[in-house]
């Protein structure tokens, strides 16, 4: 399994960064995650962090080295994260629970399967064209003809989400795939801080034209500039799928061919998820990736 990957999270004009992202993988399977803690509810960053950690922990447990049923895994992982958030709120005696969106892509057997809940999106681009995009769980995208009314008899804001993780009712989520991957396919996961400022055309154009190591930071910078001081948190993780005969050691490139069975690597860890919610800069992310690759090398050396 070979891919190039790049990820960035920026605080924008907000006081804290409630977005979280990361990825983990074994020899045969990769999982890419992004969650956006919801404003208007307490501790959104906790809900987002908890979601990534629960799903990553389940992945580590079940990917040995493959997931038996990717669709079933993603469904159970999302529900497990939802229940953990509610458990956390109950244990703390919170009147309102933390809430978050989530989007996750699981790659295995040269195919990708994804799940999403809320308005964090996945874009899949092939040969410069958008092959797929998730549909937000908002009235604007899902129920154009079924916009409910408020108690005052006025239409509800169609951009409002009708589902998320951590709400009192079970979340609604969609699972797509598996979709076969081809050389050069690009998959981008992002929070609404990106797509809220940039159109699909802009996102797909940059992603199709440039390697992910250039497209991702360029897109994030464009979104921040366009939104100005009112910018939301902007978080993106993107990967480019590479077949063995075309693999190049690009920045952020990962090959799992030398990983022994039983070895698990992850960027979903305390160094990236804990702290005051500041920007996750390129240096910190690159350092995390280097630490993971070094851990893999040491493990492989011991087992060799």
Secondary structure as a PSIPRED ss2 file (coil, helix, strand):
# PSIPRED VFORMAT (PSIPRED V4.0)

   1 X C   1.000  0.000  0.000
   2 X E   0.000  0.000  1.000
   3 X E   0.000  0.000  1.000
   4 X E   0.000  0.000  1.000
   5 X E   0.000  0.000  1.000
   6 X E   0.000  0.000  1.000
   7 X E   0.000  0.000  1.000
   8 X E   0.000  0.000  1.000
   9 X E   0.000  0.000  1.000
  10 X E   0.000  0.000  1.000
  11 X C   1.000  0.000  0.000
  12 X C   1.000  0.000  0.000
  13 X C   1.000  0.000  0.000
  14 X C   1.000  0.000  0.000
  15 X C   1.000  0.000  0.000
  16 X C   1.000  0.000  0.000
  17 X C   1.000  0.000  0.000
  18 X C   1.000  0.000  0.000
  19 X E   0.000  0.000  1.000
  20 X E   0.000  0.000  1.000
  21 X E   0.000  0.000  1.000
  22 X E   0.000  0.000  1.000
  23 X E   0.000  0.000  1.000
  24 X E   0.000  0.000  1.000
  25 X E   0.000  0.000  1.000
  26 X C   1.000  0.000  0.000
  27 X C   1.000  0.000  0.000
  28 X C   1.000  0.000  0.000
  29 X E   0.000  0.000  1.000
  30 X E   0.000  0.000  1.000
  31 X E   0.000  0.000  1.000
  32 X E   0.000  0.000  1.000
  33 X E   0.000  0.000  1.000
  34 X E   0.000  0.000  1.000
  35 X E   0.000  0.000  1.000
  36 X E   0.000  0.000  1.000
  37 X E   0.000  0.000  1.000
  38 X C   1.000  0.000  0.000
  39 X C   1.000  0.000  0.000
  40 X C   1.000  0.000  0.000
  41 X C   1.000  0.000  0.000
  42 X C   1.000  0.000  0.000
  43 X C   1.000  0.000  0.000
  44 X H   0.000  1.000  0.000
  45 X H   0.000  1.000  0.000
  46 X H   0.000  1.000  0.000
  47 X H   0.000  1.000  0.000
  48 X H   0.000  1.000  0.000
  49 X H   0.000  1.000  0.000
  50 X H   0.000  1.000  0.000
  51 X H   0.000  1.000  0.000
  52 X H   0.000  1.000  0.000
  53 X H   0.000  1.000  0.000
  54 X H   0.000  1.000  0.000
  55 X H   0.000  1.000  0.000
  56 X H   0.000  1.000  0.000
  57 X H   0.000  1.000  0.000
  58 X H   0.000  1.000  0.000
  59 X H   0.000  1.000  0.000
  60 X H   0.000  1.000  0.000
  61 X H   0.000  1.000  0.000
  62 X H   0.000  1.000  0.000
  63 X C   1.000  0.000  0.000
  64 X C   1.000  0.000  0.000
  65 X C   1.000  0.000  0.000
  66 X C   1.000  0.000  0.000
  67 X C   1.000  0.000  0.000
  68 X C   1.000  0.000  0.000
  69 X C   1.000  0.000  0.000
  70 X H   0.000  1.000  0.000
  71 X H   0.000  1.000  0.000
  72 X H   0.000  1.000  0.000
  73 X H   0.000  1.000  0.000
  74 X H   0.000  1.000  0.000
  75 X H   0.000  1.000  0.000
  76 X H   0.000  1.000  0.000
  77 X H   0.000  1.000  0.000
  78 X H   0.000  1.000  0.000
  79 X H   0.000  1.000  0.000
  80 X H   0.000  1.000  0.000
  81 X H   0.000  1.000  0.000
  82 X H   0.000  1.000  0.000
  83 X H   0.000  1.000  0.000
  84 X H   0.000  1.000  0.000
  85 X H   0.000  1.000  0.000
  86 X H   0.000  1.000  0.000
  87 X H   0.000  1.000  0.000
  88 X H   0.000  1.000  0.000
  89 X H   0.000  1.000  0.000
  90 X H   0.000  1.000  0.000
  91 X H   0.000  1.000  0.000
  92 X C   1.000  0.000  0.000
  93 X C   1.000  0.000  0.000
  94 X C   1.000  0.000  0.000
  95 X C   1.000  0.000  0.000
  96 X C   1.000  0.000  0.000
  97 X C   1.000  0.000  0.000
  98 X C   1.000  0.000  0.000
  99 X C   1.000  0.000  0.000
 100 X E   0.000  0.000  1.000
 101 X E   0.000  0.000  1.000
 102 X E   0.000  0.000  1.000
 103 X E   0.000  0.000  1.000
 104 X E   0.000  0.000  1.000
 105 X E   0.000  0.000  1.000
 106 X E   0.000  0.000  1.000
 107 X E   0.000  0.000  1.000
 108 X E   0.000  0.000  1.000
 109 X C   1.000  0.000  0.000
 110 X C   1.000  0.000  0.000
 111 X E   0.000  0.000  1.000
 112 X E   0.000  0.000  1.000
 113 X E   0.000  0.000  1.000
 114 X E   0.000  0.000  1.000
 115 X E   0.000  0.000  1.000
 116 X E   0.000  0.000  1.000
 117 X E   0.000  0.000  1.000
 118 X C   1.000  0.000  0.000
 119 X C   1.000  0.000  0.000
 120 X C   1.000  0.000  0.000
 121 X E   0.000  0.000  1.000
 122 X E   0.000  0.000  1.000
 123 X E   0.000  0.000  1.000
 124 X E   0.000  0.000  1.000
 125 X E   0.000  0.000  1.000
 126 X E   0.000  0.000  1.000
 127 X C   1.000  0.000  0.000
 128 X C   1.000  0.000  0.000
 129 X E   0.000  0.000  1.000
 130 X E   0.000  0.000  1.000
 131 X E   0.000  0.000  1.000
 132 X E   0.000  0.000  1.000
 133 X E   0.000  0.000  1.000
 134 X C   1.000  0.000  0.000
 135 X C   1.000  0.000  0.000
 136 X C   1.000  0.000  0.000
 137 X C   1.000  0.000  0.000
 138 X E   0.000  0.000  1.000
 139 X H   0.000  1.000  0.000
 140 X H   0.000  1.000  0.000
 141 X H   0.000  1.000  0.000
 142 X H   0.000  1.000  0.000
 143 X C   1.000  0.000  0.000
 144 X C   1.000  0.000  0.000
 145 X C   1.000  0.000  0.000
 146 X C   1.000  0.000  0.000
 147 X C   1.000  0.000  0.000
 148 X C   1.000  0.000  0.000
 149 X E   0.000  0.000  1.000
 150 X C   1.000  0.000  0.000
 151 X C   1.000  0.000  0.000
 152 X C   1.000  0.000  0.000
 153 X C   1.000  0.000  0.000
 154 X C   1.000  0.000  0.000
 155 X E   0.000  0.000  1.000
 156 X C   1.000  0.000  0.000
 157 X C   1.000  0.000  0.000
 158 X C   1.000  0.000  0.000
 159 X C   1.000  0.000  0.000
 160 X C   1.000  0.000  0.000
 161 X E   0.000  0.000  1.000
 162 X C   1.000  0.000  0.000
 163 X C   1.000  0.000  0.000
 164 X C   1.000  0.000  0.000
 165 X E   0.000  0.000  1.000
 166 X C   1.000  0.000  0.000
 167 X C   1.000  0.000  0.000
 168 X C   1.000  0.000  0.000
 169 X C   1.000  0.000  0.000
 170 X C   1.000  0.000  0.000
 171 X C   1.000  0.000  0.000
 172 X C   1.000  0.000  0.000
 173 X C   1.000  0.000  0.000
 174 X E   0.000  0.000  1.000
 175 X E   0.000  0.000  1.000
 176 X E   0.000  0.000  1.000
 177 X E   0.000  0.000  1.000
 178 X E   0.000  0.000  1.000
 179 X E   0.000  0.000  1.000
 180 X E   0.000  0.000  1.000
 181 X C   1.000  0.000  0.000
 182 X C   1.000  0.000  0.000
 183 X C   1.000  0.000  0.000
 184 X C   1.000  0.000  0.000
 185 X C   1.000  0.000  0.000
 186 X E   0.000  0.000  1.000
 187 X E   0.000  0.000  1.000
 188 X E   0.000  0.000  1.000
 189 X E   0.000  0.000  1.000
 190 X E   0.000  0.000  1.000
 191 X C   1.000  0.000  0.000
 192 X H   0.000  1.000  0.000
 193 X H   0.000  1.000  0.000
 194 X H   0.000  1.000  0.000
 195 X H   0.000  1.000  0.000
 196 X C   1.000  0.000  0.000
 197 X C   1.000  0.000  0.000
 198 X C   1.000  0.000  0.000
 199 X C   1.000  0.000  0.000
 200 X H   0.000  1.000  0.000
 201 X H   0.000  1.000  0.000
 202 X H   0.000  1.000  0.000
 203 X H   0.000  1.000  0.000
 204 X H   0.000  1.000  0.000
 205 X H   0.000  1.000  0.000
 206 X H   0.000  1.000  0.000
 207 X H   0.000  1.000  0.000
 208 X H   0.000  1.000  0.000
 209 X H   0.000  1.000  0.000
 210 X C   1.000  0.000  0.000
 211 X C   1.000  0.000  0.000
 212 X H   0.000  1.000  0.000
 213 X H   0.000  1.000  0.000
 214 X H   0.000  1.000  0.000
 215 X H   0.000  1.000  0.000
 216 X H   0.000  1.000  0.000
 217 X H   0.000  1.000  0.000
 218 X H   0.000  1.000  0.000
 219 X H   0.000  1.000  0.000
 220 X H   0.000  1.000  0.000
 221 X H   0.000  1.000  0.000
 222 X H   0.000  1.000  0.000
 223 X H   0.000  1.000  0.000
 224 X H   0.000  1.000  0.000
 225 X H   0.000  1.000  0.000
 226 X H   0.000  1.000  0.000
 227 X H   0.000  1.000  0.000
 228 X H   0.000  1.000  0.000
 229 X H   0.000  1.000  0.000
 230 X H   0.000  1.000  0.000
 231 X C   1.000  0.000  0.000
 232 X C   1.000  0.000  0.000
 233 X C   1.000  0.000  0.000
 234 X E   0.000  0.000  1.000
 235 X E   0.000  0.000  1.000
 236 X E   0.000  0.000  1.000
 237 X E   0.000  0.000  1.000
 238 X E   0.000  0.000  1.000
 239 X E   0.000  0.000  1.000
 240 X E   0.000  0.000  1.000
 241 X E   0.000  0.000  1.000
 242 X E   0.000  0.000  1.000
 243 X C   1.000  0.000  0.000
 244 X H   0.000  1.000  0.000
 245 X H   0.000  1.000  0.000
 246 X H   0.000  1.000  0.000
 247 X C   1.000  0.000  0.000
 248 X C   1.000  0.000  0.000
 249 X C   1.000  0.000  0.000
 250 X C   1.000  0.000  0.000
 251 X C   1.000  0.000  0.000
 252 X C   1.000  0.000  0.000
 253 X E   0.000  0.000  1.000
 254 X E   0.000  0.000  1.000
 255 X E   0.000  0.000  1.000
 256 X C   1.000  0.000  0.000
 257 X C   1.000  0.000  0.000
 258 X C   1.000  0.000  0.000
 259 X C   1.000  0.000  0.000
 260 X C   1.000  0.000  0.000
 261 X C   1.000  0.000  0.000
 262 X C   1.000  0.000  0.000
 263 X C   1.000  0.000  0.000
 264 X C   1.000  0.000  0.000
 265 X E   0.000  0.000  1.000
 266 X E   0.000  0.000  1.000
 267 X C   1.000  0.000  0.000
 268 X C   1.000  0.000  0.000
 269 X C   1.000  0.000  0.000
 270 X H   0.000  1.000  0.000
 271 X H   0.000  1.000  0.000
 272 X H   0.000  1.000  0.000
 273 X H   0.000  1.000  0.000
 274 X C   1.000  0.000  0.000
 275 X C   1.000  0.000  0.000
 276 X C   1.000  0.000  0.000
 277 X C   1.000  0.000  0.000
 278 X C   1.000  0.000  0.000
 279 X C   1.000  0.000  0.000
 280 X E   0.000  0.000  1.000
 281 X C   1.000  0.000  0.000
 282 X H   0.000  1.000  0.000
 283 X H   0.000  1.000  0.000
 284 X H   0.000  1.000  0.000
 285 X H   0.000  1.000  0.000
 286 X H   0.000  1.000  0.000
 287 X H   0.000  1.000  0.000
 288 X H   0.000  1.000  0.000
 289 X H   0.000  1.000  0.000
 290 X H   0.000  1.000  0.000
 291 X H   0.000  1.000  0.000
 292 X H   0.000  1.000  0.000
 293 X H   0.000  1.000  0.000
 294 X H   0.000  1.000  0.000
 295 X H   0.000  1.000  0.000
 296 X H   0.000  1.000  0.000
 297 X H   0.000  1.000  0.000
 298 X H   0.000  1.000  0.000
 299 X H   0.000  1.000  0.000
 300 X H   0.000  1.000  0.000
 301 X H   0.000  1.000  0.000
 302 X H   0.000  1.000  0.000
 303 X H   0.000  1.000  0.000
 304 X C   1.000  0.000  0.000
